[in-house]
Amino acid sequence: MVQLESAVALVTGGSSGIGAAMARALAARGTRLVIADVDPERGEAVAKELDGVFIRTDVRDLEQNRAAVALAESTYGRLDVVHLNAGLGTGGMSIGEGFDPALYRRLIDVNLDGVVFGVHAALPALRRAGGGAILATSSLSGLTALAGDPLYAASKAAVVGLVRGLAEPLSADNVTIAALCPGFTDTALVAPMAEAFREAGFPLMTAEEVAAAGLAAIDGGGSGEAWLVQPGRHAEPYRFRGVPGAAKPDGEHHAPPPTVMGWQEGPA
Ligand SMILES: NC(=O)c1ccc[n+]([C@@H]2O[C@H](COP(=O)([O-])OP(=O)(O)OC[C@H]3O[C@@H](n4cnc5c(N)ncnc54)[C@H](O)[C@@H]3O)[C@@H](O)[C@H]2O)c1
């Protein structure tokens, strides 16, 4: 398990909101920081505040992910924790009238490729450190329906699927991976809707509350988990029901698929 007190962390989307809060929470534990974001102004400020370093990184670009990882190793000699958090919404884009293929492409490039590229770029460094922890910011909408932004929800559900499938292969390198699944949080992403939440009397979480759950996920040391974060609830891994295994015509259980598939079955 990673000891945050002596660790080095890379946080994408660390210039604001949940990423900046996570960077501050990690720094408070003694973790040294690399902040990676497309927003250099706020990113530099967060890095300066935390005595860390900033690198302008567009997570849609694999080489820029690699450069951020390289900066961690060249500055601090190692990398132990990666929070792949950069993300955006569509503002509620419909799949029918008003569908914008370019915005859809950007959404998937940032929210899914950003995590895939981030894991791929970080793995060699995490191996060199003897293992580590990856946290990917998904969303509650990765676990439940979000009719107001279904394409965003699809991108976040993809992150949950990726995290669950990667847990076993990454364990060979002593690397854990978890998804952070917060509900509505008071950040720039939700700012256009903040008034509607207030009027509805629904509490937005603070980015600091979500960051505390992110630390709990890393400290917990579990892998393949999706951490549910909701106002007023203790953050914990979501309990997936499990997929029933194949049955024979007589109702008896089938043998599971070949172990090479790494397929998980739960109770019927
Ligand atoms: N705010 C919420 O209610 C909420 C809920 C669930 C999940 N999330 C997720 O949390 C994460 C952080 O969002 P937030 O709410 O803190 O919003 P935010 O807008 O404050 O932060 C997002 C950060 O990502 C950065 N970013 C955007 N595109 C990027 C790119 N291509 N490369 C690098 N950085 C990029 C932005 O510059 C910004 O600093 C996102 O993945 C978001 O989907 C947010």
Ligand as a Chemical Component Dictionary entry (heavy atoms), coordinates in Angstrom:
data_LIG
# 
_chem_comp.id                   LIG 
_chem_comp.type                 NON-POLYMER 
_chem_comp.pdbx_formal_charge   0 
_chem_comp.three_letter_code    LIG 
# 
loop_
_chem_comp_atom.comp_id 
_chem_comp_atom.atom_id 
_chem_comp_atom.alt_atom_id 
_chem_comp_atom.type_symbol 
_chem_comp_atom.charge 
_chem_comp_atom.model_Cartn_x 
_chem_comp_atom.model_Cartn_y 
_chem_comp_atom.model_Cartn_z 
_chem_comp_atom.pdbx_ordinal 
LIG N1  N1  N 0  -18.480 18.655 -10.238 1  
LIG C1  C1  C 0  -19.231 17.557 -10.216 2  
LIG O1  O1  O 0  -20.402 17.566 -9.853  3  
LIG C2  C2  C 0  -18.626 16.249 -10.637 4  
LIG C3  C3  C 0  -19.304 15.078 -10.287 5  
LIG C4  C4  C 0  -18.762 13.868 -10.670 6  
LIG C5  C5  C 0  -17.589 13.815 -11.358 7  
LIG N2  N2  N 1  -16.945 14.980 -11.685 8  
LIG C6  C6  C 0  -15.687 14.868 -12.410 9  
LIG O2  O2  O 0  -14.667 15.438 -11.621 10 
LIG C7  C7  C 0  -13.572 15.795 -12.461 11 
LIG C8  C8  C 0  -13.103 17.186 -12.113 12 
LIG O3  O3  O 0  -14.124 18.103 -12.450 13 
LIG P1  P1  P 0  -14.518 19.331 -11.520 14 
LIG O4  O4  O 0  -15.905 19.148 -11.102 15 
LIG O5  O5  O -1 -13.472 19.551 -10.496 16 
LIG O6  O6  O 0  -14.550 20.511 -12.601 17 
LIG P2  P2  P 0  -13.477 21.637 -12.966 18 
LIG O7  O7  O 0  -13.960 22.194 -14.252 19 
LIG O8  O8  O 0  -13.286 22.543 -11.804 20 
LIG O9  O9  O 0  -12.113 20.845 -13.181 21 
LIG C9  C9  C 0  -11.791 20.183 -14.366 22 
LIG C10 C10 C 0  -10.333 20.426 -14.665 23 
LIG O10 O10 O 0  -9.958  19.631 -15.802 24 
LIG C11 C11 C 0  -9.171  20.439 -16.644 25 
LIG N3  N3  N 0  -9.216  19.927 -18.022 26 
LIG C12 C12 C 0  -10.252 19.961 -18.888 27 
LIG N4  N4  N 0  -9.886  19.431 -20.065 28 
LIG C13 C13 C 0  -8.604  19.041 -19.927 29 
LIG C14 C14 C 0  -7.664  18.418 -20.790 30 
LIG N5  N5  N 0  -7.996  18.104 -22.063 31 
LIG N6  N6  N 0  -6.439  18.132 -20.331 32 
LIG C15 C15 C 0  -6.083  18.469 -19.057 33 
LIG N7  N7  N 0  -6.913  19.069 -18.198 34 
LIG C16 C16 C 0  -8.163  19.353 -18.634 35 
LIG C17 C17 C 0  -9.754  21.836 -16.519 36 
LIG O11 O11 O 0  -8.845  22.842 -16.951 37 
LIG C18 C18 C 0  -10.038 21.886 -15.027 38 
LIG O12 O12 O 0  -8.932  22.351 -14.291 39 
LIG C19 C19 C 0  -14.072 15.641 -13.893 40 
LIG O13 O13 O 0  -13.607 14.404 -14.425 41 
LIG C20 C20 C 0  -15.581 15.604 -13.719 42 
LIG O14 O14 O 0  -16.213 14.932 -14.775 43 
LIG C21 C21 C 0  -17.423 16.198 -11.332 44 
# 
loop_
_chem_comp_bond.comp_id 
_chem_comp_bond.atom_id_1 
_chem_comp_bond.atom_id_2 
_chem_comp_bond.value_order 
_chem_comp_bond.pdbx_ordinal 
LIG N1  C1  SING 1  
LIG C1  O1  DOUB 2  
LIG C1  C2  SING 3  
LIG C2  C3  SING 4  
LIG C2  C21 DOUB 5  
LIG C3  C4  DOUB 6  
LIG C4  C5  SING 7  
LIG C5  N2  DOUB 8  
LIG N2  C6  SING 9  
LIG N2  C21 SING 10 
LIG C6  O2  SING 11 
LIG C6  C20 SING 12 
LIG O2  C7  SING 13 
LIG C7  C8  SING 14 
LIG C7  C19 SING 15 
LIG C8  O3  SING 16 
LIG O3  P1  SING 17 
LIG P1  O4  DOUB 18 
LIG P1  O5  SING 19 
LIG P1  O6  SING 20 
LIG O6  P2  SING 21 
LIG P2  O7  DOUB 22 
LIG P2  O8  SING 23 
LIG P2  O9  SING 24 
LIG O9  C9  SING 25 
LIG C9  C10 SING 26 
LIG C10 O10 SING 27 
LIG C10 C18 SING 28 
LIG O10 C11 SING 29 
LIG C11 N3  SING 30 
LIG C11 C17 SING 31 
LIG N3  C12 SING 32 
LIG N3  C16 SING 33 
LIG C12 N4  DOUB 34 
LIG N4  C13 SING 35 
LIG C13 C14 SING 36 
LIG C13 C16 DOUB 37 
LIG C14 N5  SING 38 
LIG C14 N6  DOUB 39 
LIG N6  C15 SING 40 
LIG C15 N7  DOUB 41 
LIG N7  C16 SING 42 
LIG C17 O11 SING 43 
LIG C17 C18 SING 44 
LIG C18 O12 SING 45 
LIG C19 O13 SING 46 
LIG C19 C20 SING 47 
LIG C20 O14 SING 48 
# 
